[in-house]
């Protein structure tokens, strides 16, 4: 369980803090506020979410692809410094059978910060009553002191941190 890794304030003692940038622009949302018990309980790791109408989901750091969901709505990535994250778009997207999600990445693909990880037709998702939300969680949080989400209400992709990880 990763609930203890989801921080509400900066730890008093830490070796290093690393900013992890937003993959889309939009309104920052706590994982606790999501309708999914898997995210709100912390079972899928600490992190944060962004309500967004952006069609392009970009890389929050430089790294490589670990896995791409068969339905193209999420990708697991690893930074050059070892942080592993899952970036998923849409609240309940499994029933959509990958329709309107496009990813040209394969396992092992290398990317730079702000490169497109995948794209989605957010207008179509809205018509299907699927919440336009991008969720990013840390997969290897057990190696960290914790993850502190941004306190900003609105964040810009690539230039604002969605959260910081503490080592």
Steps between C-alpha positions, in 0.01 A plus 500: 500500500636843403275728705788585733702614196239764401628806686307807609813703574871494427693256724721663764803295395574382147803458273348624176177634352416439132224686315288282271331714237137495392423290189199723414379848593195534718355505850702307758301240695588282797484123453280492811235697308472243218198271463725195472570326831820356350642851462337671798619226737854514366505141375638611162767718659535862605470780248252757372245557225416780257159579357578599143364527148847465350524248214874442545653327800869589522801354679559650846872418480762337278488120503374181341174308466456198729153401372208629297147384583341288230227764478751791464350705785796463735875464486755400764822697472837510673711812536873504433546522880285190573159642593215286362161658433169405341325767293134416430232709330127467565309392805344177369647425160518121482157466337608731216723230343782745416272706278626859464830427681818499292849401612795448269726388785625149563670344800856632507420819305716788622347846539598850608308725739190644327496236221148367434437171682151450352203701378128483559187657356375675816187636330399143410573382856273771636222382264546149647461645852860414588671749728792678331759445769867409481628298795869458574621268775841386620553125459819462706408725794630246752848635417399859585428700814183614328315691228369853555237621248511858375303756698417694182142494376590525130819359351661522157635189329877480493562815701323438834567208733203268558679367805840474662663178614720495808795269548 
